[in-house]
Amino acid sequence: WALDVYGINAGDGLTGRHWASFAQVTDPITGVGKDDFHDWDTAWFIEDTWRLRPNLTLNLGVRYELQDIPQPPTPNTATSLTTAYTSTINIDTNNFAPRIGIAWNPTKNMVVRAGYGMFYAKTSNSTYYAVRVENGVYQQTFNCTTSSCPSLTFPNVIFTPPGPAPTAPFAGALTPHVTTFAPPALTQLAHGMVPDFVNPMVHEGEFAIEEQLPGNSSFSASYIFSRGMHLPVFIDANVAPATQTHTYDVLTASGTIAQQLTEPWYTQRINPNTGVVLNGYSILNSWYHGLVLTWRKPMAHGFEAMINYTFAKSIDDGAVGGANGTFYGTDYPLNPYNQKQENALSDLDQRHRFVGSVVYVPQAFKKLSNKAAKNILDGFAFSTIVTMSSGQPGQIFNLISGFPSGGVDGGVTGGEVTNSGGTTGGRPPQYGRNVYTGPALHNVDFRIMREFTLFEKYHLQFLGEAFNLFNHTNISSLNGTSFNFTNVGGGACTTNLAAGTNGCLVPNINATGFLTPTSSTSTNGLYGARQLQVSAKFVF
């Protein structure tokens, strides 16, 4: 980077070309990458409750939802493939979702509840934005490498960007210029969607038993399940079936061969007149089963508590959630023709989770006859929340750094792309998806509050709070690069060792290698190093 940013010729024949990939988007229609459209959402529901017996209640209902999206304004009709996947947005019109619930009191202190429902989710508008305009015509995306765009050098660009003219980022650095050339057709990315794409749907059910216990407390046990269907996945649809294979040696830390792998090798496009067609399919499925145990003690005599434990398991065949689930987010399928190979623990699978909260308000000092002692000792409240959970596979994305050349995309199959349509080393084929689980979470928060009554309706509260009271280090992510791809003849992948193969997978075992921590702060900011906070509140 330093050589390229200053334009230094190191004598290696790669001046300005030490970069691995470059992506740029241009919009020849609006010039600024703009798409305004209205998403019309319609929903109605009907429900009713029947008291079948004094101790038996039945709830029935049905909900209907419609998400109406305008069709793409300018489909990409350059090829038959892009025409098929960029011309139509399917309007899913059969989203009827029945619901049923039952509550039964078999005894005075027991209630049994059961429920089932179907639920439909919206497809993110960012997904529809991508298929409407990021289709290779309205907005055009080009992914270049040094071999596919040989005339492009750092820090130059292919198209004039909107806004002010590009400038050097700092003194001495090169100023970006427009390198006028027509990027090869195979570097172009288009977003698409199958014409029968539908909204995600989930079957959800629960069976729970709750018992009133002595001391004004209760205990409940619940079984919960969900069956997700028609979940989205995004795959390069412009990959022709493989006609050959690649073989790789997987090396040990000492440089010997641990095993040999043979994978399909994708070298041809279905349509050679365009590049990646990152296409949406609603074909994924998920299963979730959970046991939830809860003990509740409402506030009485200055004490309140709730203890909750969940034992659960979630599996799917490639679904992602959160930020990675928008804008064509997806886990990287190893083989674009074998999505079922991705069936594994979900990214968000969490086997154990315990949350306990306690509030304690001392009552003994309220009865003190000594006014001075009462003013000093009374009015305190103490509370804490304890959270402990097992790790999640989504904390570790097991990947290979680098990949062999010659495939239409990346990875050891030549058919893997990222959620932006770029290249990736993908996951090691000898491992299933999500075989590693991240570290557990341990967190204790504590609060002490002192309240002073100024007048009958006016109170002043002083609070001292500690988040992560014991300053436990909670690792939120780890280095997921487990192997480095090395061509035959390079490094540990010697010609004698790997003769007849297409390269080696060399373990990433240095000091910052595979499974070393990379972050101890959660992405939502809830868990990090210990924080102490003092505040005051005036209540009126």
VOZA-18142 format. One record per residue (C-alpha): residue number from 1; residue in three letters; x, y, z. Coordinates in steps of 0.05 Angstrom, whole numbers, plus 5000, padded with zeros to 4 digits. Layout:
> NUM | Ala | X | Y | Z
...
END
This chain:
> 1 | Trp | 5000 | 5000 | 5000
> 2 | Ala | 5055 | 5049 | 5018
> 3 | Leu | 5091 | 5036 | 4952
> 4 | Asp | 5027 | 5047 | 4912
> 5 | Val | 5001 | 5108 | 4950
> 6 | Tyr | 5067 | 5144 | 4938
> 7 | Gly | 5077 | 5116 | 4868
> 8 | Ile | 5144 | 5084 | 4885
> 9 | Asn | 5176 | 5037 | 4834
> 10 | Ala | 5205 | 4979 | 4874
> 11 | Gly | 5231 | 4945 | 4811
> 12 | Asp | 5183 | 4887 | 4817
> 13 | Gly | 5142 | 4905 | 4756
> 14 | Leu | 5080 | 4919 | 4800
> 15 | Thr | 5083 | 4994 | 4808
> 16 | Gly | 5013 | 5016 | 4828
> 17 | Arg | 4989 | 4944 | 4823
> 18 | His | 5000 | 4914 | 4892
> 19 | Trp | 4925 | 4914 | 4906
> 20 | Ala | 4882 | 4851 | 4903
> 21 | Ser | 4814 | 4876 | 4882
> 22 | Phe | 4778 | 4940 | 4865
> 23 | Ala | 4703 | 4954 | 4860
> 24 | Gln | 4669 | 5016 | 4832
> 25 | Val | 4596 | 5032 | 4818
> 26 | Thr | 4572 | 5080 | 4765
> 27 | Asp | 4502 | 5104 | 4751
> 28 | Pro | 4493 | 5126 | 4679
> 29 | Ile | 4419 | 5142 | 4690
> 30 | Thr | 4414 | 5186 | 4752
> 31 | Gly | 4488 | 5198 | 4761
> 32 | Val | 4484 | 5194 | 4836
> 33 | Gly | 4458 | 5124 | 4851
> 34 | Lys | 4387 | 5144 | 4868
> 35 | Asp | 4323 | 5102 | 4871
> 36 | Asp | 4259 | 5128 | 4903
> 37 | Phe | 4201 | 5079 | 4910
> 38 | His | 4142 | 5068 | 4955
> 39 | Asp | 4133 | 5003 | 4992
> 40 | Trp | 4058 | 4994 | 5004
> 41 | Asp | 4046 | 4949 | 5064
> 42 | Thr | 3975 | 4925 | 5078
> 43 | Ala | 3956 | 4882 | 5138
> 44 | Trp | 3891 | 4862 | 5172
> 45 | Phe | 3873 | 4812 | 5226
> 46 | Ile | 3813 | 4780 | 5258
> 47 | Glu | 3812 | 4748 | 5327
> 48 | Asp | 3763 | 4725 | 5379
> 49 | Thr | 3763 | 4694 | 5447
> 50 | Trp | 3716 | 4638 | 5472
> 51 | Arg | 3708 | 4619 | 5545
> 52 | Leu | 3692 | 4545 | 5532
> 53 | Arg | 3692 | 4529 | 5606
> 54 | Pro | 3705 | 4569 | 5669
> 55 | Asn | 3777 | 4542 | 5668
> 56 | Leu | 3788 | 4537 | 5593
> 57 | Thr | 3797 | 4594 | 5543
> 58 | Leu | 3807 | 4589 | 5468
> 59 | Asn | 3835 | 4644 | 5423
> 60 | Leu | 3831 | 4640 | 5348
> 61 | Gly | 3854 | 4690 | 5296
> 62 | Val | 3882 | 4700 | 5227
> 63 | Arg | 3926 | 4755 | 5198
> 64 | Tyr | 3938 | 4775 | 5126
> 65 | Glu | 3997 | 4815 | 5101
> 66 | Leu | 4015 | 4843 | 5033
> 67 | Gln | 4080 | 4877 | 5014
> 68 | Asp | 4072 | 4911 | 4947
> 69 | Ile | 4136 | 4933 | 4912
> 70 | Pro | 4138 | 4969 | 4845
> 71 | Gln | 4171 | 4931 | 4789
> 72 | Pro | 4243 | 4946 | 4766
> 73 | Pro | 4243 | 5010 | 4725
> 74 | Thr | 4298 | 4989 | 4677
> 75 | Pro | 4312 | 4914 | 4675
> 76 | Asn | 4378 | 4887 | 4649
> 77 | Thr | 4359 | 4855 | 4583
> 78 | Ala | 4430 | 4848 | 4557
> 79 | Thr | 4429 | 4772 | 4564
> 80 | Ser | 4375 | 4720 | 4573
> 81 | Leu | 4401 | 4706 | 4643
> 82 | Thr | 4398 | 4778 | 4667
> 83 | Thr | 4330 | 4786 | 4634
> 84 | Ala | 4302 | 4727 | 4673
> 85 | Tyr | 4328 | 4752 | 4740
> 86 | Thr | 4322 | 4828 | 4737
> 87 | Ser | 4254 | 4838 | 4703
> 88 | Thr | 4205 | 4814 | 4756
> 89 | Ile | 4193 | 4825 | 4830
> 90 | Asn | 4143 | 4773 | 4853
> 91 | Ile | 4087 | 4802 | 4896
> 92 | Asp | 4072 | 4749 | 4949
> 93 | Thr | 3996 | 4752 | 4956
> 94 | Asn | 3979 | 4690 | 4997
> 95 | Asn | 4007 | 4710 | 5064
> 96 | Phe | 3950 | 4685 | 5108
> 97 | Ala | 3974 | 4669 | 5178
> 98 | Pro | 3927 | 4631 | 5226
> 99 | Arg | 3937 | 4634 | 5301
> 100 | Ile | 3910 | 4592 | 5359
> 101 | Gly | 3919 | 4597 | 5434
> 102 | Ile | 3893 | 4556 | 5492
> 103 | Ala | 3896 | 4571 | 5567
> 104 | Trp | 3873 | 4518 | 5617
> 105 | Asn | 3871 | 4518 | 5693
> 106 | Pro | 3870 | 4445 | 5714
> 107 | Thr | 3881 | 4465 | 5787
> 108 | Lys | 3876 | 4528 | 5828
> 109 | Asn | 3951 | 4541 | 5825
> 110 | Met | 3968 | 4515 | 5756
> 111 | Val | 3957 | 4542 | 5686
> 112 | Val | 3974 | 4506 | 5621
> 113 | Arg | 3983 | 4547 | 5558
> 114 | Ala | 3992 | 4525 | 5486
> 115 | Gly | 3997 | 4566 | 5423
> 116 | Tyr | 4013 | 4561 | 5350
> 117 | Gly | 4018 | 4611 | 5294
> 118 | Met | 4045 | 4625 | 5225
> 119 | Phe | 4083 | 4690 | 5216
> 120 | Tyr | 4108 | 4724 | 5152
> 121 | Ala | 4166 | 4772 | 5151
> 122 | Lys | 4179 | 4829 | 5103
> 123 | Thr | 4234 | 4823 | 5053
> 124 | Ser | 4282 | 4881 | 5067
> 125 | Asn | 4272 | 4942 | 5023
> 126 | Ser | 4348 | 4943 | 5013
> 127 | Thr | 4341 | 4876 | 4978
> 128 | Tyr | 4288 | 4903 | 4931
> 129 | Tyr | 4330 | 4966 | 4921
> 130 | Ala | 4387 | 4922 | 4898
> 131 | Val | 4345 | 4882 | 4848
> 132 | Arg | 4310 | 4945 | 4822
> 133 | Val | 4371 | 4986 | 4806
> 134 | Glu | 4436 | 4949 | 4822
> 135 | Asn | 4423 | 4907 | 4761
> 136 | Gly | 4481 | 4924 | 4715
> 137 | Val | 4442 | 4975 | 4675
> 138 | Tyr | 4412 | 5026 | 4723
> 139 | Gln | 4472 | 5022 | 4769
> 140 | Gln | 4533 | 4985 | 4744
> 141 | Thr | 4582 | 4951 | 4791
> 142 | Phe | 4650 | 4928 | 4767
> 143 | Asn | 4697 | 4883 | 4808
> 144 | Cys | 4768 | 4887 | 4781
> 145 | Thr | 4831 | 4849 | 4796
> 146 | Thr | 4900 | 4866 | 4769
> 147 | Ser | 4893 | 4812 | 4716
> 148 | Ser | 4822 | 4830 | 4693
> 149 | Cys | 4837 | 4905 | 4691
> 150 | Pro | 4911 | 4909 | 4673
> 151 | Ser | 4910 | 4983 | 4656
> 152 | Leu | 4883 | 5004 | 4724
> 153 | Thr | 4935 | 5027 | 4775
> 154 | Phe | 4927 | 5052 | 4846
> 155 | Pro | 4896 | 5101 | 4865
> 156 | Asn | 4861 | 5113 | 4799
> 157 | Val | 4787 | 5099 | 4785
> 158 | Ile | 4747 | 5075 | 4724
> 159 | Phe | 4691 | 5127 | 4724
> 160 | Thr | 4686 | 5199 | 4746
> 161 | Pro | 4654 | 5197 | 4816
> 162 | Pro | 4598 | 5245 | 4834
> 163 | Gly | 4615 | 5304 | 4877
> 164 | Pro | 4681 | 5343 | 4881
> 165 | Ala | 4741 | 5321 | 4841
> 166 | Pro | 4783 | 5268 | 4876
> 167 | Thr | 4843 | 5295 | 4915
> 168 | Ala | 4904 | 5264 | 4948
> 169 | Pro | 4888 | 5240 | 5019
> 170 | Phe | 4951 | 5272 | 5047
> 171 | Ala | 5014 | 5308 | 5024
> 172 | Gly | 5059 | 5266 | 4980
> 173 | Ala | 5005 | 5216 | 4962
> 174 | Leu | 4983 | 5208 | 4890
> 175 | Thr | 4920 | 5242 | 4866
> 176 | Pro | 4867 | 5194 | 4837
> 177 | His | 4852 | 5203 | 4763
> 178 | Val | 4801 | 5171 | 4717
> 179 | Thr | 4831 | 5116 | 4676
> 180 | Thr | 4787 | 5113 | 4615
> 181 | Phe | 4776 | 5042 | 4591
> 182 | Ala | 4718 | 4994 | 4583
> 183 | Pro | 4720 | 4943 | 4640
> 184 | Pro | 4713 | 4872 | 4614
> 185 | Ala | 4641 | 4845 | 4615
> 186 | Leu | 4661 | 4790 | 4663
> 187 | Thr | 4679 | 4841 | 4716
> 188 | Gln | 4608 | 4868 | 4719
> 189 | Leu | 4562 | 4850 | 4777
> 190 | Ala | 4486 | 4848 | 4773
> 191 | His | 4436 | 4835 | 4828
> 192 | Gly | 4376 | 4792 | 4812
> 193 | Met | 4320 | 4751 | 4841
> 194 | Val | 4283 | 4689 | 4818
> 195 | Pro | 4213 | 4705 | 4792
> 196 | Asp | 4180 | 4662 | 4845
> 197 | Phe | 4216 | 4693 | 4905
> 198 | Val | 4171 | 4697 | 4966
> 199 | Asn | 4173 | 4728 | 5036
> 200 | Pro | 4202 | 4687 | 5094
> 201 | Met | 4152 | 4649 | 5136
> 202 | Val | 4158 | 4615 | 5203
> 203 | His | 4114 | 4565 | 5241
> 204 | Glu | 4119 | 4580 | 5316
> 205 | Gly | 4091 | 4541 | 5374
> 206 | Glu | 4095 | 4539 | 5450
> 207 | Phe | 4072 | 4493 | 5506
> 208 | Ala | 4080 | 4520 | 5577
> 209 | Ile | 4062 | 4499 | 5647
> 210 | Glu | 4063 | 4550 | 5704
> 211 | Glu | 4053 | 4534 | 5777
> 212 | Gln | 4040 | 4583 | 5834
> 213 | Leu | 4088 | 4568 | 5891
> 214 | Pro | 4088 | 4587 | 5965
> 215 | Gly | 4116 | 4655 | 5981
> 216 | Asn | 4080 | 4690 | 5924
> 217 | Ser | 4128 | 4662 | 5872
> 218 | Ser | 4117 | 4620 | 5809
> 219 | Phe | 4154 | 4571 | 5766
> 220 | Ser | 4143 | 4558 | 5692
> 221 | Ala | 4171 | 4509 | 5641
> 222 | Ser | 4161 | 4521 | 5567
> 223 | Tyr | 4177 | 4484 | 5503
> 224 | Ile | 4185 | 4530 | 5444
> 225 | Phe | 4196 | 4513 | 5371
> 226 | Ser | 4200 | 4550 | 5306
> 227 | Arg | 4205 | 4524 | 5235
> 228 | Gly | 4231 | 4577 | 5186
> 229 | Met | 4216 | 4567 | 5112
> 230 | His | 4230 | 4605 | 5048
> 231 | Leu | 4288 | 4642 | 5080
> 232 | Pro | 4332 | 4680 | 5030
> 233 | Val | 4400 | 4662 | 5004
> 234 | Phe | 4440 | 4697 | 4950
> 235 | Ile | 4484 | 4658 | 4902
> 236 | Asp | 4520 | 4672 | 4837
> 237 | Ala | 4471 | 4646 | 4786
> 238 | Asn | 4519 | 4655 | 4728
> 239 | Val | 4562 | 4594 | 4743
> 240 | Ala | 4560 | 4536 | 4695
> 241 | Pro | 4563 | 4464 | 4722
> 242 | Ala | 4633 | 4440 | 4737
> 243 | Thr | 4667 | 4396 | 4685
> 244 | Gln | 4731 | 4384 | 4725
> 245 | Thr | 4758 | 4379 | 4795
> 246 | His | 4814 | 4408 | 4837
> 247 | Thr | 4855 | 4370 | 4889
> 248 | Tyr | 4888 | 4402 | 4949
> 249 | Asp | 4936 | 4378 | 5003
> 250 | Val | 4917 | 4399 | 5073
> 251 | Leu | 4981 | 4407 | 5113
> 252 | Thr | 4995 | 4400 | 5187
> 253 | Ala | 5031 | 4451 | 5230
> 254 | Ser | 5096 | 4412 | 5217
> 255 | Gly | 5087 | 4415 | 5142
> 256 | Thr | 5066 | 4343 | 5129
> 257 | Ile | 5003 | 4322 | 5091
> 258 | Ala | 4943 | 4312 | 5137
> 259 | Gln | 4893 | 4296 | 5083
> 260 | Gln | 4878 | 4306 | 5010
> 261 | Leu | 4813 | 4338 | 4984
> 262 | Thr | 4781 | 4338 | 4916
> 263 | Glu | 4727 | 4390 | 4900
> 264 | Pro | 4688 | 4410 | 4838
> 265 | Trp | 4722 | 4466 | 4800
> 266 | Tyr | 4679 | 4519 | 4766
> 267 | Thr | 4712 | 4552 | 4706
> 268 | Gln | 4655 | 4573 | 4660
> 269 | Arg | 4599 | 4624 | 4660
> 270 | Ile | 4529 | 4604 | 4638
> 271 | Asn | 4528 | 4669 | 4600
> 272 | Pro | 4599 | 4692 | 4583
> 273 | Asn | 4574 | 4763 | 4566
> 274 | Thr | 4567 | 4784 | 4638
> 275 | Gly | 4599 | 4770 | 4706
> 276 | Val | 4570 | 4753 | 4774
> 277 | Val | 4494 | 4752 | 4777
> 278 | Leu | 4482 | 4753 | 4852
> 279 | Asn | 4414 | 4722 | 4854
> 280 | Gly | 4362 | 4716 | 4909
> 281 | Tyr | 4328 | 4649 | 4923
> 282 | Ser | 4277 | 4636 | 4978
> 283 | Ile | 4298 | 4564 | 4991
> 284 | Leu | 4329 | 4561 | 5060
> 285 | Asn | 4299 | 4528 | 5121
> 286 | Ser | 4312 | 4531 | 5196
> 287 | Trp | 4293 | 4493 | 5259
> 288 | Tyr | 4294 | 4520 | 5331
> 289 | His | 4278 | 4480 | 5394
> 290 | Gly | 4282 | 4510 | 5463
> 291 | Leu | 4267 | 4494 | 5535
> 292 | Val | 4255 | 4556 | 5579
> 293 | Leu | 4253 | 4552 | 5655
> 294 | Thr | 4232 | 4613 | 5694
> 295 | Trp | 4224 | 4629 | 5768
> 296 | Arg | 4189 | 4695 | 5786
> 297 | Lys | 4183 | 4729 | 5853
> 298 | Pro | 4144 | 4796 | 5849
> 299 | Met | 4163 | 4852 | 5895
> 300 | Ala | 4143 | 4837 | 5966
> 301 | His | 4176 | 4855 | 6032
> 302 | Gly | 4229 | 4892 | 5994
> 303 | Phe | 4251 | 4834 | 5951
> 304 | Glu | 4240 | 4819 | 5877
> 305 | Ala | 4273 | 4767 | 5833
> 306 | Met | 4269 | 4733 | 5765
> 307 | Ile | 4312 | 4674 | 5744
> 308 | Asn | 4311 | 4650 | 5672
> 309 | Tyr | 4348 | 4593 | 5638
> 310 | Thr | 4343 | 4573 | 5565
> 311 | Phe | 4369 | 4509 | 5534
> 312 | Ala | 4363 | 4512 | 5458
> 313 | Lys | 4389 | 4491 | 5391
> 314 | Ser | 4381 | 4524 | 5322
> 315 | Ile | 4401 | 4496 | 5255
> 316 | Asp | 4393 | 4520 | 5183
> 317 | Asp | 4423 | 4511 | 5115
> 318 | Gly | 4456 | 4579 | 5105
> 319 | Ala | 4413 | 4634 | 5134
> 320 | Val | 4441 | 4698 | 5164
> 321 | Gly | 4409 | 4753 | 5205
> 322 | Gly | 4420 | 4824 | 5227
> 323 | Ala | 4463 | 4872 | 5186
> 324 | Asn | 4491 | 4815 | 5144
> 325 | Gly | 4421 | 4795 | 5123
> 326 | Thr | 4408 | 4858 | 5083
> 327 | Phe | 4434 | 4882 | 5016
> 328 | Tyr | 4439 | 4810 | 4992
> 329 | Gly | 4474 | 4785 | 5055
> 330 | Thr | 4490 | 4711 | 5057
> 331 | Asp | 4538 | 4661 | 5086
> 332 | Tyr | 4586 | 4639 | 5030
> 333 | Pro | 4562 | 4572 | 5001
> 334 | Leu | 4622 | 4527 | 4986
> 335 | Asn | 4587 | 4498 | 4925
> 336 | Pro | 4535 | 4539 | 4888
> 337 | Tyr | 4501 | 4475 | 4865
> 338 | Asn | 4496 | 4443 | 4934
> 339 | Gln | 4463 | 4489 | 4984
> 340 | Lys | 4443 | 4431 | 5029
> 341 | Gln | 4517 | 4421 | 5043
> 342 | Glu | 4512 | 4484 | 5086
> 343 | Asn | 4463 | 4453 | 5135
> 344 | Ala | 4492 | 4464 | 5205
> 345 | Leu | 4484 | 4502 | 5269
> 346 | Ser | 4455 | 4571 | 5257
> 347 | Asp | 4501 | 4632 | 5263
> 348 | Leu | 4460 | 4653 | 5324
> 349 | Asp | 4454 | 4585 | 5356
> 350 | Gln | 4463 | 4589 | 5431
> 351 | Arg | 4459 | 4526 | 5473
> 352 | His | 4454 | 4556 | 5542
> 353 | Arg | 4432 | 4624 | 5568
> 354 | Phe | 4421 | 4645 | 5641
> 355 | Val | 4395 | 4713 | 5663
> 356 | Gly | 4380 | 4729 | 5736
> 357 | Ser | 4357 | 4795 | 5765
> 358 | Val | 4347 | 4815 | 5837
> 359 | Val | 4322 | 4879 | 5870
> 360 | Tyr | 4329 | 4888 | 5945
> 361 | Val | 4301 | 4946 | 5984
> 362 | Pro | 4318 | 4939 | 6059
> 363 | Gln | 4255 | 4946 | 6101
> 364 | Ala | 4284 | 4942 | 6171
> 365 | Phe | 4306 | 5015 | 6174
> 366 | Lys | 4237 | 5042 | 6158
> 367 | Lys | 4216 | 5025 | 6229
> 368 | Leu | 4273 | 5061 | 6264
> 369 | Ser | 4248 | 5110 | 6317
> 370 | Asn | 4313 | 5149 | 6314
> 371 | Lys | 4299 | 5200 | 6260
> 372 | Ala | 4372 | 5215 | 6246
> 373 | Ala | 4390 | 5141 | 6240
> 374 | Lys | 4329 | 5130 | 6195
> 375 | Asn | 4349 | 5188 | 6149
> 376 | Ile | 4418 | 5158 | 6142
> 377 | Leu | 4402 | 5085 | 6134
> 378 | Asp | 4333 | 5084 | 6101
> 379 | Gly | 4319 | 5095 | 6026
> 380 | Phe | 4371 | 5050 | 5996
> 381 | Ala | 4357 | 5000 | 5939
> 382 | Phe | 4405 | 4949 | 5911
> 383 | Ser | 4397 | 4911 | 5845
> 384 | Thr | 4437 | 4866 | 5801
> 385 | Ile | 4432 | 4829 | 5735
> 386 | Val | 4474 | 4768 | 5722
> 387 | Thr | 4481 | 4743 | 5650
> 388 | Met | 4517 | 4680 | 5629
> 389 | Ser | 4512 | 4646 | 5561
> 390 | Ser | 4550 | 4599 | 5516
> 391 | Gly | 4583 | 4623 | 5453
> 392 | Gln | 4554 | 4627 | 5383
> 393 | Pro | 4581 | 4602 | 5316
> 394 | Gly | 4571 | 4672 | 5287
> 395 | Gln | 4631 | 4696 | 5328
> 396 | Ile | 4678 | 4655 | 5283
> 397 | Phe | 4673 | 4653 | 5207
> 398 | Asn | 4721 | 4597 | 5187
> 399 | Leu | 4755 | 4621 | 5124
> 400 | Ile | 4814 | 4610 | 5078
> 401 | Ser | 4860 | 4668 | 5060
> 402 | Gly | 4872 | 4667 | 4986
> 403 | Phe | 4847 | 4621 | 4931
> 404 | Pro | 4872 | 4590 | 4866
> 405 | Ser | 4865 | 4628 | 4801
> 406 | Gly | 4825 | 4604 | 4742
> 407 | Gly | 4756 | 4597 | 4773
> 408 | Val | 4698 | 4641 | 4754
> 409 | Asp | 4693 | 4665 | 4826
> 410 | Gly | 4734 | 4651 | 4889
> 411 | Gly | 4745 | 4596 | 4939
> 412 | Val | 4773 | 4526 | 4929
> 413 | Thr | 4714 | 4510 | 4883
> 414 | Gly | 4720 | 4573 | 4841
> 415 | Gly | 4647 | 4586 | 4854
> 416 | Glu | 4645 | 4626 | 4920
> 417 | Val | 4627 | 4699 | 4926
> 418 | Thr | 4616 | 4747 | 4984
> 419 | Asn | 4551 | 4783 | 4999
> 420 | Ser | 4575 | 4840 | 4956
> 421 | Gly | 4592 | 4794 | 4897
> 422 | Gly | 4667 | 4799 | 4910
> 423 | Thr | 4717 | 4742 | 4914
> 424 | Thr | 4732 | 4704 | 4978
> 425 | Gly | 4775 | 4645 | 5000
> 426 | Gly | 4711 | 4614 | 5029
> 427 | Arg | 4710 | 4561 | 5082
> 428 | Pro | 4756 | 4501 | 5085
> 429 | Pro | 4719 | 4443 | 5051
> 430 | Gln | 4743 | 4392 | 5103
> 431 | Tyr | 4700 | 4428 | 5155
> 432 | Gly | 4626 | 4437 | 5156
> 433 | Arg | 4595 | 4505 | 5164
> 434 | Asn | 4595 | 4533 | 5235
> 435 | Val | 4634 | 4476 | 5267
> 436 | Tyr | 4667 | 4525 | 5315
> 437 | Thr | 4632 | 4561 | 5371
> 438 | Gly | 4656 | 4626 | 5402
> 439 | Pro | 4673 | 4639 | 5475
> 440 | Ala | 4621 | 4643 | 5530
> 441 | Leu | 4594 | 4708 | 5560
> 442 | His | 4597 | 4725 | 5634
> 443 | Asn | 4571 | 4793 | 5658
> 444 | Val | 4548 | 4823 | 5724
> 445 | Asp | 4516 | 4892 | 5729
> 446 | Phe | 4503 | 4924 | 5796
> 447 | Arg | 4466 | 4986 | 5819
> 448 | Ile | 4458 | 5022 | 5886
> 449 | Met | 4407 | 5077 | 5894
> 450 | Arg | 4392 | 5125 | 5951
> 451 | Glu | 4327 | 5164 | 5949
> 452 | Phe | 4311 | 5226 | 5990
> 453 | Thr | 4240 | 5251 | 5997
> 454 | Leu | 4240 | 5327 | 5992
> 455 | Phe | 4165 | 5336 | 5995
> 456 | Glu | 4107 | 5289 | 5987
> 457 | Lys | 4111 | 5287 | 5911
> 458 | Tyr | 4184 | 5306 | 5901
> 459 | His | 4241 | 5257 | 5906
> 460 | Leu | 4316 | 5261 | 5893
> 461 | Gln | 4353 | 5198 | 5874
> 462 | Phe | 4428 | 5187 | 5872
> 463 | Leu | 4452 | 5126 | 5834
> 464 | Gly | 4518 | 5089 | 5828
> 465 | Glu | 4522 | 5036 | 5773
> 466 | Ala | 4574 | 4986 | 5751
> 467 | Phe | 4570 | 4951 | 5684
> 468 | Asn | 4613 | 4887 | 5681
> 469 | Leu | 4626 | 4895 | 5755
> 470 | Phe | 4683 | 4844 | 5757
> 471 | Asn | 4714 | 4869 | 5692
> 472 | His | 4710 | 4800 | 5660
> 473 | Thr | 4739 | 4798 | 5590
> 474 | Asn | 4685 | 4775 | 5543
> 475 | Ile | 4714 | 4757 | 5476
> 476 | Ser | 4663 | 4775 | 5422
> 477 | Ser | 4701 | 4755 | 5359
> 478 | Leu | 4762 | 4714 | 5339
> 479 | Asn | 4807 | 4708 | 5279
> 480 | Gly | 4770 | 4661 | 5232
> 481 | Thr | 4826 | 4651 | 5181
> 482 | Ser | 4843 | 4578 | 5193
> 483 | Phe | 4884 | 4565 | 5130
> 484 | Asn | 4924 | 4602 | 5078
> 485 | Phe | 4920 | 4577 | 5006
> 486 | Thr | 4989 | 4567 | 4975
> 487 | Asn | 5004 | 4549 | 4903
> 488 | Val | 5049 | 4489 | 4889
> 489 | Gly | 5121 | 4510 | 4896
> 490 | Gly | 5107 | 4566 | 4946
> 491 | Gly | 5127 | 4564 | 5020
> 492 | Ala | 5109 | 4498 | 5054
> 493 | Cys | 5073 | 4474 | 4991
> 494 | Thr | 5136 | 4447 | 4958
> 495 | Thr | 5137 | 4415 | 4890
> 496 | Asn | 5158 | 4348 | 4918
> 497 | Leu | 5105 | 4349 | 4972
> 498 | Ala | 5045 | 4372 | 4930
> 499 | Ala | 5062 | 4344 | 4861
> 500 | Gly | 4999 | 4330 | 4821
> 501 | Thr | 4954 | 4375 | 4863
> 502 | Asn | 4928 | 4445 | 4853
> 503 | Gly | 4957 | 4474 | 4917
> 504 | Cys | 4959 | 4469 | 4992
> 505 | Leu | 4918 | 4492 | 5051
> 506 | Val | 4970 | 4514 | 5103
> 507 | Pro | 4948 | 4523 | 5176
> 508 | Asn | 4947 | 4595 | 5201
> 509 | Ile | 4984 | 4584 | 5266
> 510 | Asn | 5023 | 4648 | 5279
> 511 | Ala | 5016 | 4691 | 5341
> 512 | Thr | 4954 | 4726 | 5313
> 513 | Gly | 4929 | 4665 | 5275
> 514 | Phe | 4866 | 4624 | 5277
> 515 | Leu | 4822 | 4631 | 5339
> 516 | Thr | 4862 | 4687 | 5370
> 517 | Pro | 4816 | 4741 | 5399
> 518 | Thr | 4803 | 4802 | 5356
> 519 | Ser | 4751 | 4840 | 5397
> 520 | Ser | 4726 | 4841 | 5469
> 521 | Thr | 4669 | 4890 | 5457
> 522 | Ser | 4602 | 4866 | 5430
> 523 | Thr | 4576 | 4899 | 5366
> 524 | Asn | 4515 | 4925 | 5404
> 525 | Gly | 4559 | 4958 | 5456
> 526 | Leu | 4527 | 4922 | 5515
> 527 | Tyr | 4587 | 4883 | 5537
> 528 | Gly | 4657 | 4913 | 5544
> 529 | Ala | 4707 | 4933 | 5597
> 530 | Arg | 4680 | 4953 | 5665
> 531 | Gln | 4644 | 5020 | 5666
> 532 | Leu | 4626 | 5060 | 5728
> 533 | Gln | 4571 | 5112 | 5727
> 534 | Val | 4545 | 5162 | 5778
> 535 | Ser | 4481 | 5200 | 5765
> 536 | Ala | 4424 | 5237 | 5798
> 537 | Lys | 4350 | 5238 | 5783
> 538 | Phe | 4296 | 5287 | 5805
> 539 | Val | 4227 | 5254 | 5807
> 540 | Phe | 4164 | 5297 | 5810
END
